[in-house]
Amino acid sequence: MTSLRQSGIDQLLLTGDISNSKDLLPRLGDLHSRLAIPIRFVLGNHDYYGSSIEEVRSATNHFCEKREGLSYLGSCSPIPLTDRTVLIGCDGWADARFGTYAKTTVRLNDFLQIENLRGLDHKSLGLRLQELGDKEADSLQKHLQAVLPRFRHLIILTHVPPFEEACWYQGKAGHPDWSPFFSCWATGNLLRKTFMKYPRHHATVLCGHTHYAGVARILPNLIVRTGRAIYRQPEIQDPIIEIW
Ligand SMILES: [Fe+2]
């Protein structure tokens, strides 16, 4: 909190995994009241631990309704930053499509801690993860349709890297066993198609989830910055984002 205050930032962007379902809203409320600057965020898989996706999102929306400047980008309207730059977001969901889901032996705490994923066999879990990824892409598509006619530069917050090239682990991007759970094909497919279709628009995607930092240039006009994370040691990421 002290380093955030001393940094002189005028708004805070959080790309998810803020806490767990029990502590999420108290922590957001504490940050919001103590920093007294706009806080824009998406949620990550950890934020749903101990509950369901629907319940956490509903409670988060209700919580933000009463607090000006605290914005859950998964649900709220796009936020203009300048005449040309707009901020949008979606949580994203690792959708078991990158890597080799059928063969992986990786199992995450998500599958015990999040009600929507509990008690499923491997095949059913894979289908559920795909369904969640598709819903995130639908949500992102609605935001994109709303802002593309008016804004040329989009800053997009999401939790899960939307490309395997942005799924960093110790300096390398992508791993067949881990990529199914650390990248979202559905949102990435949408972003790639969209920014190929709109070559004069630019998008900067900010994400997290993998705990390792890296920058991936997917297209000349589409760049993905993945932030670093260490448990219980939040830090300000590379603040250099071009705002037009
Ligand atoms: Fe995560």
Boltz pocket constraint, residues with backbone or C-beta under 6 A from the ligand:
constraints:
  - pocket:
      binder: B
      contacts: [[A, 17], [A, 44], [A, 45], [A, 46], [A, 159], [A, 208], [A, 209], [A, 210]]
      max_distance: 6.0
